[in-house]
Amino acid sequence: MPFKNHLNFQSGLTFVGVGPGDPSLMTIAAVEAINNASLVAYPVTKIGEKSIAGEIASELIKEKKCLPIVFPMVQEDELLQSAWEEASFKLAEEVRNGEQVALLCQGDPSLYATSAYVLNLVKLKYPFCSVKVIPGVSSFNAAAAIAKVPLSLQKEQLLVCPAPDIVIDLEMLLDDVINSKKVLVLIKLGKRWLWVRKVLQEKGLLSNSVFAQRVGFSDQVILNAQEISIEDANYFSLLIVRKGCAF
């Protein structure tokens, strides 16, 4: 198939981290990658739904040719794998047709990002497809900055992980915070906050924790965790937990 021949134009696929929500947190590299793209792809949970990543970069892409890529919010491995396979094929085909594609990724493309699975598949199955990755600001980096607290100091270890599904796993993580002076970041709290809050209180860590929700959006919440009731958490919420440092 013929390739487009634009001045300073090279077909390829760039995974672009657009940050957690505030467009002003997009890096210069991210803005340049979007501006230089001939096609902007962004994730949606289903066709017709809005894209969070697309909304973050909306001012940059309103005149662009766009391609929604479906990443369903499901747990079944087969459905997820199928979606990643289809996405990697579609994106690689656009590159084969001569497009310079920017795939928008909320936060950072390398950290708990669906796009990372697509990146691996593209590298494995479509070696002709040139790929680049533009890092983005992660939600917990932005939350720490807004809360004016350090993520880690000197020899402290920083552990970032999704909130566990069972109490005993959380207790083990919190014991590590207490005994080893680790700083813990729990992402994707969601409905787990109903019992995570209680465990934090039992361990004496509730008042030492920052609760952050929808970081970078107009309705963001960033407070000491003891000020947050058990009902007030959604999927886009996180905790920064530290021993002996009241935020």
CYANA upper distance limits for C-alpha pairs under 8 A (distance plus 0.5 A):
  1 MET  CA     96 ARG  CA      7.91
  1 MET  CA     97 ASN  CA      6.82
  2 PRO  CA     97 ASN  CA      7.30
  2 PRO  CA     98 GLY  CA      7.79
  3 PHE  CA     96 ARG  CA      8.07
  3 PHE  CA     97 ASN  CA      6.41
  3 PHE  CA     98 GLY  CA      4.90
  3 PHE  CA     99 GLU  CA      8.49
  4 LYS  CA     97 ASN  CA      8.30
  4 LYS  CA     98 GLY  CA      5.74
  4 LYS  CA     99 GLU  CA      7.94
  5 ASN  CA      9 PHE  CA      7.25
  5 ASN  CA     10 GLN  CA      8.47
  6 HIS  CA     10 GLN  CA      8.23
  9 PHE  CA    100 GLN  CA      8.06
 10 GLN  CA     98 GLY  CA      8.26
 10 GLN  CA     99 GLU  CA      8.40
 10 GLN  CA    100 GLN  CA      6.88
 11 SER  CA     95 VAL  CA      6.13
 11 SER  CA     96 ARG  CA      8.22
 11 SER  CA     98 GLY  CA      5.62
 11 SER  CA     99 GLU  CA      5.53
 11 SER  CA    100 GLN  CA      4.79
 11 SER  CA    101 VAL  CA      7.88
 11 SER  CA    130 SER  CA      8.05
 12 GLY  CA     95 VAL  CA      5.92
 12 GLY  CA     98 GLY  CA      8.36
 12 GLY  CA     99 GLU  CA      7.26
 12 GLY  CA    100 GLN  CA      5.42
 12 GLY  CA    101 VAL  CA      6.58
 12 GLY  CA    129 CYS  CA      6.40
 12 GLY  CA    130 SER  CA      5.26
 12 GLY  CA    131 VAL  CA      6.43
 13 LEU  CA     91 LEU  CA      7.94
 13 LEU  CA     92 ALA  CA      8.21
 13 LEU  CA     95 VAL  CA      7.23
 13 LEU  CA    100 GLN  CA      6.66
 13 LEU  CA    101 VAL  CA      5.26
 13 LEU  CA    102 ALA  CA      6.43
 13 LEU  CA    103 LEU  CA      7.77
 13 LEU  CA    129 CYS  CA      7.43
 13 LEU  CA    130 SER  CA      6.59
 13 LEU  CA    131 VAL  CA      5.31
 13 LEU  CA    132 LYS  CA      6.92
 14 THR  CA     33 ALA  CA      7.81
 14 THR  CA    100 GLN  CA      8.42
 14 THR  CA    101 VAL  CA      6.65
 14 THR  CA    102 ALA  CA      5.29
 14 THR  CA    103 LEU  CA      6.61
 14 THR  CA    131 VAL  CA      6.08
 14 THR  CA    132 LYS  CA      5.12
 14 THR  CA    133 VAL  CA      6.13
 14 THR  CA    134 ILE  CA      7.68
 15 PHE  CA    102 ALA  CA      6.49
 15 PHE  CA    103 LEU  CA      5.42
 15 PHE  CA    104 LEU  CA      6.77
 15 PHE  CA    105 CYS  CA      7.36
 15 PHE  CA    109 PRO  CA      7.07
 15 PHE  CA    115 SER  CA      8.06
 15 PHE  CA    119 LEU  CA      8.47
 15 PHE  CA    131 VAL  CA      8.13
 15 PHE  CA    132 LYS  CA      6.69
 15 PHE  CA    133 VAL  CA      5.18
 15 PHE  CA    134 ILE  CA      6.51
 16 VAL  CA     30 ALA  CA      6.31
 16 VAL  CA     33 ALA  CA      7.77
 16 VAL  CA     34 ILE  CA      8.30
 16 VAL  CA    102 ALA  CA      6.88
 16 VAL  CA    103 LEU  CA      6.36
 16 VAL  CA    104 LEU  CA      5.45
 16 VAL  CA    105 CYS  CA      6.22
 16 VAL  CA    108 ASP  CA      8.36
 16 VAL  CA    109 PRO  CA      7.35
 16 VAL  CA    133 VAL  CA      6.65
 16 VAL  CA    134 ILE  CA      5.31
 16 VAL  CA    135 PRO  CA      7.21
 16 VAL  CA    136 GLY  CA      7.82
 17 GLY  CA     26 MET  CA      8.10
 17 GLY  CA     30 ALA  CA      7.17
 17 GLY  CA    104 LEU  CA      6.72
 17 GLY  CA    105 CYS  CA      5.32
 17 GLY  CA    106 GLN  CA      6.36
 17 GLY  CA    107 GLY  CA      6.02
 17 GLY  CA    108 ASP  CA      5.21
 17 GLY  CA    109 PRO  CA      6.00
 17 GLY  CA    133 VAL  CA      8.43
 17 GLY  CA    134 ILE  CA      6.27
 17 GLY  CA    135 PRO  CA      5.66
 17 GLY  CA    136 GLY  CA      4.58
 17 GLY  CA    137 VAL  CA      7.82
 18 VAL  CA     23 PRO  CA      7.90
 18 VAL  CA     25 LEU  CA      8.01
 18 VAL  CA     26 MET  CA      5.63
 18 VAL  CA     27 THR  CA      8.05
 18 VAL  CA     30 ALA  CA      7.12
 18 VAL  CA     53 ALA  CA      7.23
 18 VAL  CA     56 ILE  CA      7.46
 18 VAL  CA     57 ALA  CA      7.58
 18 VAL  CA    104 LEU  CA      7.06
 18 VAL  CA    105 CYS  CA      6.48
 18 VAL  CA    106 GLN  CA      5.87
 18 VAL  CA    107 GLY  CA      6.34
 18 VAL  CA    108 ASP  CA      7.74
 18 VAL  CA    136 GLY  CA      6.08
 18 VAL  CA    137 VAL  CA      7.85
 19 GLY  CA     23 PRO  CA      7.98
 19 GLY  CA     25 LEU  CA      6.50
 19 GLY  CA     26 MET  CA      6.21
 19 GLY  CA    105 CYS  CA      8.36
 19 GLY  CA    106 GLN  CA      6.00
 19 GLY  CA    107 GLY  CA      4.45
 19 GLY  CA    108 ASP  CA      6.96
 19 GLY  CA    136 GLY  CA      5.45
 19 GLY  CA    137 VAL  CA      5.03
 19 GLY  CA    138 SER  CA      6.47
 19 GLY  CA    139 SER  CA      7.75
 20 PRO  CA     25 LEU  CA      8.40
 20 PRO  CA    106 GLN  CA      6.23
 20 PRO  CA    107 GLY  CA      5.12
 20 PRO  CA    137 VAL  CA      7.07
 20 PRO  CA    138 SER  CA      6.44
 20 PRO  CA    139 SER  CA      5.54
 20 PRO  CA    142 ALA  CA      8.10
 20 PRO  CA    214 ARG  CA      8.42
 20 PRO  CA    215 VAL  CA      6.71
 20 PRO  CA    216 GLY  CA      6.39
 21 GLY  CA     25 LEU  CA      8.31
 21 GLY  CA     52 ILE  CA      8.41
 21 GLY  CA     53 ALA  CA      8.37
 21 GLY  CA     56 ILE  CA      6.26
 21 GLY  CA    106 GLN  CA      7.99
 21 GLY  CA    107 GLY  CA      8.41
 21 GLY  CA    214 ARG  CA      8.03
 21 GLY  CA    215 VAL  CA      6.88
 21 GLY  CA    216 GLY  CA      4.78
 21 GLY  CA    217 PHE  CA      5.77
 22 ASP  CA     26 MET  CA      8.15
 22 ASP  CA     56 ILE  CA      7.14
 22 ASP  CA    215 VAL  CA      8.41
 22 ASP  CA    216 GLY  CA      4.86
 22 ASP  CA    217 PHE  CA      6.44
 23 PRO  CA     56 ILE  CA      5.88
 23 PRO  CA     57 ALA  CA      6.90
 25 LEU  CA    137 VAL  CA      7.41
 26 MET  CA     30 ALA  CA      6.63
 26 MET  CA     31 VAL  CA      7.30
 26 MET  CA    136 GLY  CA      7.35
 26 MET  CA    137 VAL  CA      7.91
 27 THR  CA     31 VAL  CA      6.90
 27 THR  CA    136 GLY  CA      7.47
 28 ILE  CA     32 GLU  CA      6.63
 29 ALA  CA     33 ALA  CA      6.61
 29 ALA  CA    134 ILE  CA      7.28
 30 ALA  CA     34 ILE  CA      6.77
 30 ALA  CA    134 ILE  CA      6.70
 30 ALA  CA    135 PRO  CA      8.40
 30 ALA  CA    136 GLY  CA      8.30
 31 VAL  CA     35 ASN  CA      6.59
 31 VAL  CA     60 LEU  CA      8.18
 32 GLU  CA     36 ASN  CA      6.51
 33 ALA  CA     37 ALA  CA      6.69
 33 ALA  CA    102 ALA  CA      7.27
 34 ILE  CA     40 VAL  CA      7.60
 34 ILE  CA     60 LEU  CA      7.58
 34 ILE  CA     61 ILE  CA      8.00
 34 ILE  CA    102 ALA  CA      6.54
 35 ASN  CA     60 LEU  CA      7.49
 36 ASN  CA    100 GLN  CA      8.14
 37 ALA  CA     99 GLU  CA      8.28
 37 ALA  CA    100 GLN  CA      5.54
 37 ALA  CA    101 VAL  CA      6.00
 37 ALA  CA    102 ALA  CA      6.29
 38 SER  CA     64 LYS  CA      7.66
 38 SER  CA     65 LYS  CA      7.39
 38 SER  CA     99 GLU  CA      6.38
 38 SER  CA    100 GLN  CA      5.68
 38 SER  CA    101 VAL  CA      6.76
 39 LEU  CA     64 LYS  CA      7.09
 39 LEU  CA     65 LYS  CA      5.65
 39 LEU  CA     66 CYS  CA      6.16
 39 LEU  CA     67 LEU  CA      7.66
 39 LEU  CA     99 GLU  CA      6.91
 39 LEU  CA    100 GLN  CA      6.70
 39 LEU  CA    101 VAL  CA      5.36
 39 LEU  CA    102 ALA  CA      6.94
 40 VAL  CA     61 ILE  CA      7.72
 40 VAL  CA     64 LYS  CA      7.25
 40 VAL  CA     65 LYS  CA      6.79
 40 VAL  CA     66 CYS  CA      5.22
 40 VAL  CA     67 LEU  CA      6.63
 40 VAL  CA    101 VAL  CA      6.21
 40 VAL  CA    102 ALA  CA      5.37
 40 VAL  CA    103 LEU  CA      6.54
 40 VAL  CA    104 LEU  CA      7.83
 41 ALA  CA     66 CYS  CA      6.09
 41 ALA  CA     67 LEU  CA      4.98
 41 ALA  CA     68 PRO  CA      6.08
 41 ALA  CA     69 ILE  CA      7.05
 41 ALA  CA    101 VAL  CA      7.42
 41 ALA  CA    102 ALA  CA      6.48
 41 ALA  CA    103 LEU  CA      5.10
 41 ALA  CA    104 LEU  CA      6.74
 42 TYR  CA     51 SER  CA      7.12
 42 TYR  CA     53 ALA  CA      6.97
 42 TYR  CA     54 GLY  CA      6.41
 42 TYR  CA     66 CYS  CA      8.22
 42 TYR  CA     67 LEU  CA      7.04
 42 TYR  CA     68 PRO  CA      5.66
 42 TYR  CA     69 ILE  CA      6.32
 42 TYR  CA    103 LEU  CA      6.07
 42 TYR  CA    104 LEU  CA      5.52
 42 TYR  CA    105 CYS  CA      7.64
 43 PRO  CA     51 SER  CA      6.43
 43 PRO  CA     52 ILE  CA      8.42
 43 PRO  CA     53 ALA  CA      7.64
 43 PRO  CA     54 GLY  CA      8.30
 43 PRO  CA     68 PRO  CA      6.33
 43 PRO  CA     69 ILE  CA      5.28
 43 PRO  CA     70 VAL  CA      6.30
 43 PRO  CA     71 PHE  CA      6.69
 43 PRO  CA    104 LEU  CA      7.81
 43 PRO  CA    105 CYS  CA      8.05
 44 VAL  CA     49 GLU  CA      6.57
 44 VAL  CA     50 LYS  CA      6.93
 44 VAL  CA     51 SER  CA      5.57
 44 VAL  CA     52 ILE  CA      8.43
 44 VAL  CA     68 PRO  CA      6.73
 44 VAL  CA     69 ILE  CA      6.42
 44 VAL  CA     70 VAL  CA      5.49
 44 VAL  CA     71 PHE  CA      6.47
 44 VAL  CA     72 PRO  CA      8.02
 45 THR  CA     49 GLU  CA      7.13
 45 THR  CA     51 SER  CA      8.42
 45 THR  CA     70 VAL  CA      5.94
 45 THR  CA     71 PHE  CA      5.63
 45 THR  CA     72 PRO  CA      5.05
 45 THR  CA     73 MET  CA      6.59
 46 LYS  CA     70 VAL  CA      5.95
 46 LYS  CA     71 PHE  CA      7.67
 46 LYS  CA     72 PRO  CA      6.89
 47 ILE  CA     68 PRO  CA      7.73
 47 ILE  CA     70 VAL  CA      7.24
 50 LYS  CA     54 GLY  CA      8.13
 50 LYS  CA     55 GLU  CA      8.08
 51 SER  CA     55 GLU  CA      6.55
 52 ILE  CA     56 ILE  CA      6.79
 52 ILE  CA    106 GLN  CA      7.61
 53 ALA  CA     57 ALA  CA      7.01
 53 ALA  CA    104 LEU  CA      6.36
 53 ALA  CA    105 CYS  CA      6.31
 53 ALA  CA    106 GLN  CA      5.49
 54 GLY  CA     58 SER  CA      6.13
 54 GLY  CA     61 ILE  CA      8.32
 54 GLY  CA    104 LEU  CA      7.42
 57 ALA  CA     61 ILE  CA      6.89
 58 SER  CA     62 LYS  CA      6.42
 60 LEU  CA     64 LYS  CA      8.42
 61 ILE  CA     65 LYS  CA      8.31
 61 ILE  CA     66 CYS  CA      8.21
 69 ILE  CA     87 ALA  CA      6.79
 70 VAL  CA     83 ALA  CA      7.41
 70 VAL  CA     87 ALA  CA      7.91
 71 PHE  CA     80 LEU  CA      7.97
 71 PHE  CA     83 ALA  CA      6.54
 71 PHE  CA     84 TRP  CA      7.93
 71 PHE  CA    114 THR  CA      8.25
 72 PRO  CA     80 LEU  CA      7.70
 72 PRO  CA     83 ALA  CA      7.92
 74 VAL  CA     79 LEU  CA      7.90
 74 VAL  CA     80 LEU  CA      7.59
 75 GLN  CA     79 LEU  CA      8.41
 75 GLN  CA     80 LEU  CA      7.85
 76 GLU  CA     80 LEU  CA      6.85
 77 ASP  CA     81 GLN  CA      6.49
 78 GLU  CA     82 SER  CA      6.59
 79 LEU  CA     83 ALA  CA      6.74
 80 LEU  CA     84 TRP  CA      6.76
 81 GLN  CA     85 GLU  CA      6.60
 82 SER  CA     86 GLU  CA      6.64
 83 ALA  CA     87 ALA  CA      6.55
 84 TRP  CA     88 SER  CA      6.57
 84 TRP  CA    117 TYR  CA      7.11
 84 TRP  CA    118 VAL  CA      6.00
 84 TRP  CA    121 LEU  CA      8.25
 85 GLU  CA     89 PHE  CA      6.70
 85 GLU  CA    118 VAL  CA      7.76
 85 GLU  CA    121 LEU  CA      7.59
 86 GLU  CA     90 LYS  CA      6.67
 87 ALA  CA     91 LEU  CA      6.64
 87 ALA  CA    118 VAL  CA      7.32
 88 SER  CA     92 ALA  CA      6.50
 88 SER  CA    118 VAL  CA      5.90
 88 SER  CA    119 LEU  CA      8.04
 88 SER  CA    121 LEU  CA      6.81
 88 SER  CA    122 VAL  CA      6.06
 89 PHE  CA     93 GLU  CA      6.55
 89 PHE  CA    122 VAL  CA      8.16
 90 LYS  CA     94 GLU  CA      6.86
 91 LEU  CA     95 VAL  CA      6.94
 91 LEU  CA    101 VAL  CA      7.97
 92 ALA  CA     96 ARG  CA      6.62
 92 ALA  CA    122 VAL  CA      7.44
 92 ALA  CA    126 TYR  CA      7.17
 92 ALA  CA    129 CYS  CA      6.70
 93 GLU  CA     97 ASN  CA      6.66
 94 GLU  CA     98 GLY  CA      7.07
 94 GLU  CA     99 GLU  CA      6.02
 94 GLU  CA    101 VAL  CA      7.86
 95 VAL  CA     99 GLU  CA      5.30
 95 VAL  CA    100 GLN  CA      6.86
 95 VAL  CA    101 VAL  CA      7.30
 95 VAL  CA    129 CYS  CA      6.99
 96 ARG  CA    128 PHE  CA      8.43
 96 ARG  CA    129 CYS  CA      7.81
105 CYS  CA    109 PRO  CA      6.26
105 CYS  CA    113 ALA  CA      7.99
105 CYS  CA    115 SER  CA      7.38
106 GLN  CA    136 GLY  CA      8.40
107 GLY  CA    111 LEU  CA      8.43
107 GLY  CA    136 GLY  CA      5.90
107 GLY  CA    137 VAL  CA      6.03
107 GLY  CA    138 SER  CA      5.12
107 GLY  CA    139 SER  CA      6.83
108 ASP  CA    113 ALA  CA      7.64
108 ASP  CA    135 PRO  CA      5.84
108 ASP  CA    136 GLY  CA      4.76
108 ASP  CA    137 VAL  CA      6.50
108 ASP  CA    138 SER  CA      6.14
109 PRO  CA    113 ALA  CA      5.97
109 PRO  CA    114 THR  CA      8.40
109 PRO  CA    115 SER  CA      6.63
109 PRO  CA    116 ALA  CA      6.65
109 PRO  CA    133 VAL  CA      7.72
109 PRO  CA    134 ILE  CA      8.05
109 PRO  CA    135 PRO  CA      6.88
109 PRO  CA    136 GLY  CA      7.60
110 SER  CA    115 SER  CA      8.37
110 SER  CA    116 ALA  CA      6.34
110 SER  CA    135 PRO  CA      8.01
111 LEU  CA    116 ALA  CA      8.36
112 TYR  CA    116 ALA  CA      8.24
113 ALA  CA    117 TYR  CA      8.26
114 THR  CA    118 VAL  CA      7.54
115 SER  CA    119 LEU  CA      6.61
116 ALA  CA    120 ASN  CA      6.83
117 TYR  CA    121 LEU  CA      6.86
118 VAL  CA    122 VAL  CA      6.60
119 LEU  CA    123 LYS  CA      6.76
120 ASN  CA    124 LEU  CA      6.65
121 LEU  CA    125 LYS  CA      6.32
121 LEU  CA    126 TYR  CA      8.19
122 VAL  CA    126 TYR  CA      5.62
122 VAL  CA    127 PRO  CA      7.66
122 VAL  CA    129 CYS  CA      7.70
123 LYS  CA    127 PRO  CA      6.17
123 LYS  CA    129 CYS  CA      7.98
123 LYS  CA    131 VAL  CA      8.31
137 VAL  CA    141 ASN  CA      7.07
137 VAL  CA    142 ALA  CA      7.32
138 SER  CA    142 ALA  CA      6.91
139 SER  CA    143 ALA  CA      6.53
139 SER  CA    215 VAL  CA      6.57
139 SER  CA    216 GLY  CA      8.47
140 PHE  CA    144 ALA  CA      6.56
140 PHE  CA    185 VAL  CA      7.91
140 PHE  CA    238 LEU  CA      7.83
140 PHE  CA    240 ILE  CA      8.18
141 ASN  CA    145 ALA  CA      6.83
141 ASN  CA    151 LEU  CA      8.10
142 ALA  CA    146 ILE  CA      6.66
142 ALA  CA    215 VAL  CA      7.52
142 ALA  CA    216 GLY  CA      8.11
143 ALA  CA    147 ALA  CA      6.51
143 ALA  CA    212 ALA  CA      6.79
143 ALA  CA    215 VAL  CA      6.84
143 ALA  CA    222 ILE  CA      7.54
144 ALA  CA    148 LYS  CA      6.36
144 ALA  CA    149 VAL  CA      5.75
144 ALA  CA    150 PRO  CA      6.85
144 ALA  CA    151 LEU  CA      6.89
144 ALA  CA    240 ILE  CA      8.43
145 ALA  CA    149 VAL  CA      6.92
145 ALA  CA    150 PRO  CA      8.19
146 ILE  CA    222 ILE  CA      8.19
147 ALA  CA    210 VAL  CA      8.18
147 ALA  CA    222 ILE  CA      7.24
147 ALA  CA    223 LEU  CA      8.12
149 VAL  CA    247 PHE  CA      7.81
151 LEU  CA    158 LEU  CA      7.84
151 LEU  CA    183 VAL  CA      7.62
151 LEU  CA    240 ILE  CA      8.30
152 SER  CA    156 GLU  CA      6.16
152 SER  CA    157 GLN  CA      7.31
152 SER  CA    158 LEU  CA      6.74
152 SER  CA    183 VAL  CA      7.03
156 GLU  CA    181 LYS  CA      7.06
156 GLU  CA    182 LYS  CA      6.34
156 GLU  CA    183 VAL  CA      7.56
157 GLN  CA    181 LYS  CA      8.00
157 GLN  CA    182 LYS  CA      5.47
157 GLN  CA    183 VAL  CA      6.72
158 LEU  CA    182 LYS  CA      6.43
158 LEU  CA    183 VAL  CA      5.38
158 LEU  CA    184 LEU  CA      6.56
158 LEU  CA    185 VAL  CA      8.09
159 LEU  CA    182 LYS  CA      7.60
159 LEU  CA    183 VAL  CA      6.70
159 LEU  CA    184 LEU  CA      5.45
159 LEU  CA    185 VAL  CA      6.61
160 VAL  CA    184 LEU  CA      6.58
160 VAL  CA    185 VAL  CA      5.17
160 VAL  CA    186 LEU  CA      6.67
160 VAL  CA    187 ILE  CA      8.04
161 CYS  CA    184 LEU  CA      8.49
161 CYS  CA    185 VAL  CA      6.90
161 CYS  CA    186 LEU  CA      5.91
161 CYS  CA    187 ILE  CA      6.75
162 PRO  CA    186 LEU  CA      5.85
162 PRO  CA    187 ILE  CA      5.20
162 PRO  CA    188 LYS  CA      6.19
162 PRO  CA    189 LEU  CA      7.90
163 ALA  CA    170 LEU  CA      8.08
163 ALA  CA    186 LEU  CA      5.55
163 ALA  CA    187 ILE  CA      6.22
163 ALA  CA    188 LYS  CA      6.55
163 ALA  CA    189 LEU  CA      6.03
163 ALA  CA    192 ARG  CA      7.90
164 PRO  CA    169 ASP  CA      6.68
164 PRO  CA    170 LEU  CA      6.50
165 ASP  CA    169 ASP  CA      8.13
165 ASP  CA    192 ARG  CA      7.60
166 ILE  CA    170 LEU  CA      7.29
167 VAL  CA    171 GLU  CA      6.66
167 VAL  CA    195 TRP  CA      8.34
167 VAL  CA    196 VAL  CA      8.19
167 VAL  CA    199 VAL  CA      8.16
168 ILE  CA    172 MET  CA      6.79
169 ASP  CA    173 LEU  CA      6.97
170 LEU  CA    174 LEU  CA      6.67
170 LEU  CA    196 VAL  CA      8.26
170 LEU  CA    199 VAL  CA      8.45
171 GLU  CA    175 ASP  CA      6.51
171 GLU  CA    199 VAL  CA      7.78
172 MET  CA    176 ASP  CA      6.82
173 LEU  CA    177 VAL  CA      7.02
173 LEU  CA    184 LEU  CA      8.29
174 LEU  CA    178 ILE  CA      6.81
174 LEU  CA    184 LEU  CA      8.37
174 LEU  CA    200 LEU  CA      8.37
174 LEU  CA    203 LYS  CA      8.00
175 ASP  CA    179 ASN  CA      6.46
176 ASP  CA    180 SER  CA      5.85
176 ASP  CA    181 LYS  CA      7.65
176 ASP  CA    182 LYS  CA      7.05
177 VAL  CA    181 LYS  CA      5.56
177 VAL  CA    182 LYS  CA      5.04
177 VAL  CA    183 VAL  CA      6.63
177 VAL  CA    184 LEU  CA      7.27
177 VAL  CA    241 VAL  CA      8.28
177 VAL  CA    242 ARG  CA      7.15
177 VAL  CA    243 LYS  CA      6.92
178 ILE  CA    182 LYS  CA      7.91
178 ILE  CA    243 LYS  CA      6.38
181 LYS  CA    242 ARG  CA      8.03
181 LYS  CA    243 LYS  CA      7.08
182 LYS  CA    242 ARG  CA      7.53
182 LYS  CA    243 LYS  CA      8.43
183 VAL  CA    240 ILE  CA      7.75
183 VAL  CA    241 VAL  CA      6.36
183 VAL  CA    242 ARG  CA      5.50
183 VAL  CA    243 LYS  CA      8.14
184 LEU  CA    239 LEU  CA      8.34
184 LEU  CA    240 ILE  CA      6.33
184 LEU  CA    241 VAL  CA      5.52
184 LEU  CA    242 ARG  CA      7.09
185 VAL  CA    238 LEU  CA      7.60
185 VAL  CA    239 LEU  CA      6.05
185 VAL  CA    240 ILE  CA      5.10
185 VAL  CA    241 VAL  CA      6.77
186 LEU  CA    238 LEU  CA      5.93
186 LEU  CA    239 LEU  CA      5.58
186 LEU  CA    240 ILE  CA      7.13
187 ILE  CA    236 PHE  CA      8.21
187 ILE  CA    237 SER  CA      6.92
187 ILE  CA    238 LEU  CA      4.89
187 ILE  CA    239 LEU  CA      7.10
188 LYS  CA    234 ASN  CA      8.49
188 LYS  CA    235 TYR  CA      5.72
188 LYS  CA    236 PHE  CA      6.35
188 LYS  CA    237 SER  CA      6.27
188 LYS  CA    238 LEU  CA      6.56
189 LEU  CA    193 TRP  CA      6.37
189 LEU  CA    233 ALA  CA      7.66
189 LEU  CA    234 ASN  CA      7.38
189 LEU  CA    235 TYR  CA      6.42
189 LEU  CA    236 PHE  CA      7.75
189 LEU  CA    237 SER  CA      5.98
189 LEU  CA    238 LEU  CA      6.21
189 LEU  CA    239 LEU  CA      8.34
190 GLY  CA    233 ALA  CA      6.09
190 GLY  CA    234 ASN  CA      4.76
190 GLY  CA    235 TYR  CA      4.56
190 GLY  CA    236 PHE  CA      7.48
190 GLY  CA    237 SER  CA      6.99
191 LYS  CA    233 ALA  CA      7.23
191 LYS  CA    234 ASN  CA      7.12
191 LYS  CA    235 TYR  CA      8.02
192 ARG  CA    196 VAL  CA      6.41
193 TRP  CA    197 ARG  CA      6.18
193 TRP  CA    230 ILE  CA      6.67
193 TRP  CA    231 GLU  CA      8.22
193 TRP  CA    233 ALA  CA      6.95
194 LEU  CA    198 LYS  CA      8.05
194 LEU  CA    230 ILE  CA      5.46
194 LEU  CA    231 GLU  CA      7.24
195 TRP  CA    199 VAL  CA      7.01
195 TRP  CA    230 ILE  CA      8.33
196 VAL  CA    200 LEU  CA      6.70
197 ARG  CA    201 GLN  CA      6.76
197 ARG  CA    206 LEU  CA      7.49
197 ARG  CA    225 ALA  CA      8.44
197 ARG  CA    230 ILE  CA      7.37
198 LYS  CA    202 GLU  CA      6.74
199 VAL  CA    203 LYS  CA      6.73
200 LEU  CA    204 GLY  CA      6.72
200 LEU  CA    205 LEU  CA      5.58
200 LEU  CA    206 LEU  CA      5.34
201 GLN  CA    205 LEU  CA      6.42
201 GLN  CA    206 LEU  CA      5.41
201 GLN  CA    207 SER  CA      8.40
205 LEU  CA    209 SER  CA      6.93
205 LEU  CA    241 VAL  CA      7.58
205 LEU  CA    242 ARG  CA      7.80
205 LEU  CA    243 LYS  CA      7.11
206 LEU  CA    225 ALA  CA      6.42
206 LEU  CA    226 GLN  CA      6.18
207 SER  CA    224 ASN  CA      6.91
207 SER  CA    225 ALA  CA      6.72
207 SER  CA    226 GLN  CA      5.98
207 SER  CA    246 ALA  CA      6.52
207 SER  CA    247 PHE  CA      7.71
208 ASN  CA    224 ASN  CA      7.95
208 ASN  CA    225 ALA  CA      8.19
208 ASN  CA    241 VAL  CA      6.78
208 ASN  CA    242 ARG  CA      6.38
208 ASN  CA    243 LYS  CA      6.94
208 ASN  CA    244 GLY  CA      7.26
208 ASN  CA    245 CYS  CA      6.11
208 ASN  CA    246 ALA  CA      4.91
208 ASN  CA    247 PHE  CA      6.26
209 SER  CA    224 ASN  CA      6.51
209 SER  CA    225 ALA  CA      5.90
209 SER  CA    226 GLN  CA      8.37
209 SER  CA    239 LEU  CA      6.96
209 SER  CA    240 ILE  CA      5.93
209 SER  CA    241 VAL  CA      4.98
209 SER  CA    242 ARG  CA      6.86
209 SER  CA    246 ALA  CA      7.88
209 SER  CA    247 PHE  CA      7.22
210 VAL  CA    222 ILE  CA      7.46
210 VAL  CA    223 LEU  CA      6.36
210 VAL  CA    224 ASN  CA      5.31
210 VAL  CA    225 ALA  CA      5.79
210 VAL  CA    239 LEU  CA      6.00
210 VAL  CA    240 ILE  CA      5.55
210 VAL  CA    241 VAL  CA      7.17
210 VAL  CA    247 PHE  CA      7.27
211 PHE  CA    221 VAL  CA      8.14
211 PHE  CA    222 ILE  CA      6.14
211 PHE  CA    223 LEU  CA      5.92
211 PHE  CA    224 ASN  CA      6.40
211 PHE  CA    225 ALA  CA      5.32
211 PHE  CA    228 ILE  CA      8.08
211 PHE  CA    237 SER  CA      7.79
211 PHE  CA    238 LEU  CA      6.45
211 PHE  CA    239 LEU  CA      5.28
211 PHE  CA    240 ILE  CA      7.28
212 ALA  CA    220 GLN  CA      7.91
212 ALA  CA    221 VAL  CA      6.02
212 ALA  CA    222 ILE  CA      4.82
212 ALA  CA    223 LEU  CA      7.12
212 ALA  CA    237 SER  CA      6.01
212 ALA  CA    238 LEU  CA      5.81
212 ALA  CA    239 LEU  CA      6.81
213 GLN  CA    220 GLN  CA      6.10
213 GLN  CA    221 VAL  CA      5.57
213 GLN  CA    222 ILE  CA      6.97
213 GLN  CA    233 ALA  CA      7.64
213 GLN  CA    234 ASN  CA      7.85
213 GLN  CA    236 PHE  CA      6.16
213 GLN  CA    237 SER  CA      4.52
213 GLN  CA    238 LEU  CA      6.86
214 ARG  CA    219 ASP  CA      7.40
214 ARG  CA    220 GLN  CA      5.28
214 ARG  CA    221 VAL  CA      7.30
214 ARG  CA    236 PHE  CA      5.91
214 ARG  CA    237 SER  CA      6.81
215 VAL  CA    220 GLN  CA      5.63
215 VAL  CA    221 VAL  CA      7.58
215 VAL  CA    222 ILE  CA      8.21
215 VAL  CA    236 PHE  CA      8.50
216 GLY  CA    220 GLN  CA      6.77
223 LEU  CA    227 GLU  CA      7.19
223 LEU  CA    228 ILE  CA      7.96
224 ASN  CA    228 ILE  CA      7.93
224 ASN  CA    247 PHE  CA      6.81
225 ALA  CA    239 LEU  CA      8.33
228 ILE  CA    232 ASP  CA      6.80
233 ALA  CA    237 SER  CA      6.69
